Amino acid sequence: MKHSNVYGPCDFAKLFVRIGDPKKPTAFEELGTDDEWQSMKLVEELLSIDGEEVNRSSISEPLYGETPWEGTYECELVFKKGKHSIEIRLVSDEEGMYGVISDWVVTVA
């Protein structure tokens, strides 16, 4: 999954994922507890500096001002046959940044 922000890196955000029930999707405000969700690992961060993509790990100086950022997150889920939904939960210490997105339905044959 990719998460981006035009203002800069989202160091304060944590992403989680789980297999949901497409017949009973989780409401946006229903965050649940951490043990219900699998944490997604940040595997790559790219910054847009002067129109070029730069890996964040190669930057040693602090960032100032707005720097477009894109983070790639990974997690492995095991599905049984049938119809499922993938639910993603975003939590943050920043005010107003939280919620569950439960709109991705997948069918496993």
MARPA-967928 format. One record per residue (C-alpha): residue number from 1; residue in three letters; x, y, z. Coordinates in nm, 3 decimals. Layout:
% MARPA-967928
+------+------+---------+---------+---------+
! resi ! resn !       x !       y !       z !
+------+------+---------+---------+---------+
!  NUM !  ALA !       X !       Y !       Z !
...
+------+------+---------+---------+---------+
***
This chain:
% MARPA-967928
+------+------+---------+---------+---------+
! resi ! resn !       x !       y !       z !
+------+------+---------+---------+---------+
!    1 !  MET !   0.000 !   0.000 !   0.000 !
!    2 !  LYS !   0.121 !   0.352 !  -0.071 !
!    3 !  HIS !   0.043 !   0.652 !   0.148 !
!    4 !  SER !   0.136 !   1.003 !   0.040 !
!    5 !  ASN !   0.132 !   1.354 !   0.180 !
!    6 !  VAL !   0.207 !   1.674 !  -0.012 !
!    7 !  TYR !   0.335 !   1.849 !   0.303 !
!    8 !  GLY !   0.607 !   1.601 !   0.405 !
!    9 !  PRO !   0.670 !   1.266 !   0.578 !
!   10 !  CYS !   0.397 !   1.122 !   0.800 !
!   11 !  ASP !   0.618 !   1.002 !   1.085 !
!   12 !  PHE !   0.326 !   1.030 !   1.324 !
!   13 !  ALA !   0.097 !   0.789 !   1.133 !
!   14 !  LYS !   0.063 !   0.415 !   1.197 !
!   15 !  LEU !  -0.114 !   0.188 !   0.948 !
!   16 !  PHE !  -0.280 !  -0.145 !   1.025 !
!   17 !  VAL !  -0.467 !  -0.397 !   0.810 !
!   18 !  ARG !  -0.704 !  -0.689 !   0.857 !
!   19 !  ILE !  -0.945 !  -0.909 !   0.667 !
!   20 !  GLY !  -1.297 !  -0.783 !   0.719 !
!   21 !  ASP !  -1.648 !  -0.897 !   0.640 !
!   22 !  PRO !  -1.792 !  -0.736 !   0.323 !
!   23 !  LYS !  -2.143 !  -0.788 !   0.466 !
!   24 !  LYS !  -2.055 !  -0.595 !   0.784 !
!   25 !  PRO !  -1.783 !  -0.338 !   0.703 !
!   26 !  THR !  -1.623 !  -0.155 !   0.992 !
!   27 !  ALA !  -1.744 !   0.201 !   1.037 !
!   28 !  PHE !  -1.488 !   0.478 !   0.976 !
!   29 !  GLU !  -1.482 !   0.581 !   1.346 !
!   30 !  GLU !  -1.471 !   0.223 !   1.484 !
!   31 !  LEU !  -1.096 !   0.184 !   1.543 !
!   32 !  GLY !  -1.101 !  -0.122 !   1.769 !
!   33 !  THR !  -0.783 !  -0.227 !   1.949 !
!   34 !  ASP !  -0.430 !  -0.293 !   1.822 !
!   35 !  ASP !  -0.455 !  -0.669 !   1.886 !
!   36 !  GLU !  -0.739 !  -0.692 !   1.629 !
!   37 !  TRP !  -0.517 !  -0.549 !   1.354 !
!   38 !  GLN !  -0.188 !  -0.645 !   1.189 !
!   39 !  SER !   0.068 !  -0.364 !   1.176 !
!   40 !  MET !   0.190 !  -0.259 !   0.831 !
!   41 !  LYS !   0.565 !  -0.210 !   0.794 !
!   42 !  LEU !   0.706 !   0.098 !   0.620 !
!   43 !  VAL !   0.949 !  -0.040 !   0.359 !
!   44 !  GLU !   1.030 !   0.264 !   0.143 !
!   45 !  GLU !   1.001 !   0.642 !   0.164 !
!   46 !  LEU !   1.043 !   0.868 !  -0.136 !
!   47 !  LEU !   1.063 !   1.247 !  -0.131 !
!   48 !  SER !   1.010 !   1.478 !  -0.427 !
!   49 !  ILE !   1.297 !   1.729 !  -0.423 !
!   50 !  ASP !   1.333 !   1.968 !  -0.715 !
!   51 !  GLY !   1.113 !   1.739 !  -0.926 !
!   52 !  GLU !   1.323 !   1.428 !  -0.858 !
!   53 !  GLU !   1.235 !   1.127 !  -0.643 !
!   54 !  VAL !   1.490 !   1.078 !  -0.365 !
!   55 !  ASN !   1.499 !   0.796 !  -0.112 !
!   56 !  ARG !   1.449 !   0.952 !   0.232 !
!   57 !  SER !   1.721 !   0.732 !   0.388 !
!   58 !  SER !   1.979 !   0.907 !   0.167 !
!   59 !  ILE !   1.899 !   1.249 !   0.319 !
!   60 !  SER !   2.102 !   1.335 !   0.628 !
!   61 !  GLU !   1.983 !   1.692 !   0.680 !
!   62 !  PRO !   1.649 !   1.787 !   0.840 !
!   63 !  LEU !   1.364 !   1.870 !   0.601 !
!   64 !  TYR !   1.225 !   2.223 !   0.600 !
!   65 !  GLY !   0.906 !   2.345 !   0.436 !
!   66 !  GLU !   0.674 !   2.134 !   0.226 !
!   67 !  THR !   0.833 !   1.828 !   0.069 !
!   68 !  PRO !   0.598 !   1.586 !  -0.111 !
!   69 !  TRP !   0.637 !   1.237 !   0.040 !
!   70 !  GLU !   0.526 !   0.885 !  -0.050 !
!   71 !  GLY !   0.559 !   0.586 !   0.181 !
!   72 !  THR !   0.519 !   0.222 !   0.078 !
!   73 !  TYR !   0.385 !  -0.014 !   0.344 !
!   74 !  GLU !   0.369 !  -0.395 !   0.337 !
!   75 !  CYS !   0.188 !  -0.666 !   0.526 !
!   76 !  GLU !   0.098 !  -1.027 !   0.447 !
!   77 !  LEU !  -0.257 !  -1.158 !   0.483 !
!   78 !  VAL !  -0.379 !  -1.516 !   0.435 !
!   79 !  PHE !  -0.723 !  -1.549 !   0.278 !
!   80 !  LYS !  -0.962 !  -1.845 !   0.276 !
!   81 !  LYS !  -1.177 !  -1.906 !  -0.032 !
!   82 !  GLY !  -1.468 !  -1.670 !  -0.068 !
!   83 !  LYS !  -1.549 !  -1.301 !  -0.061 !
!   84 !  HIS !  -1.361 !  -1.078 !   0.186 !
!   85 !  SER !  -1.289 !  -0.715 !   0.243 !
!   86 !  ILE !  -0.955 !  -0.559 !   0.327 !
!   87 !  GLU !  -0.978 !  -0.297 !   0.598 !
!   88 !  ILE !  -0.706 !  -0.041 !   0.667 !
!   89 !  ARG !  -0.683 !   0.155 !   0.990 !
!   90 !  LEU !  -0.488 !   0.479 !   1.024 !
!   91 !  VAL !  -0.407 !   0.607 !   1.373 !
!   92 !  SER !  -0.204 !   0.910 !   1.464 !
!   93 !  ASP !  -0.115 !   1.139 !   1.750 !
!   94 !  GLU !  -0.210 !   1.430 !   1.523 !
!   95 !  GLU !  -0.561 !   1.560 !   1.592 !
!   96 !  GLY !  -0.821 !   1.451 !   1.338 !
!   97 !  MET !  -0.604 !   1.188 !   1.169 !
!   98 !  TYR !  -0.764 !   0.850 !   1.229 !
!   99 !  GLY !  -1.015 !   0.617 !   1.069 !
!  100 !  VAL !  -1.090 !   0.285 !   0.906 !
!  101 !  ILE !  -1.120 !   0.243 !   0.531 !
!  102 !  SER !  -1.315 !  -0.074 !   0.450 !
!  103 !  ASP !  -1.400 !  -0.044 !   0.080 !
!  104 !  TRP !  -1.175 !  -0.305 !  -0.083 !
!  105 !  VAL !  -1.364 !  -0.627 !  -0.160 !
!  106 !  VAL !  -1.169 !  -0.927 !  -0.292 !
!  107 !  THR !  -1.282 !  -1.273 !  -0.403 !
!  108 !  VAL !  -1.050 !  -1.568 !  -0.352 !
!  109 !  ALA !  -1.119 !  -1.870 !  -0.578 !
+------+------+---------+---------+---------+
***
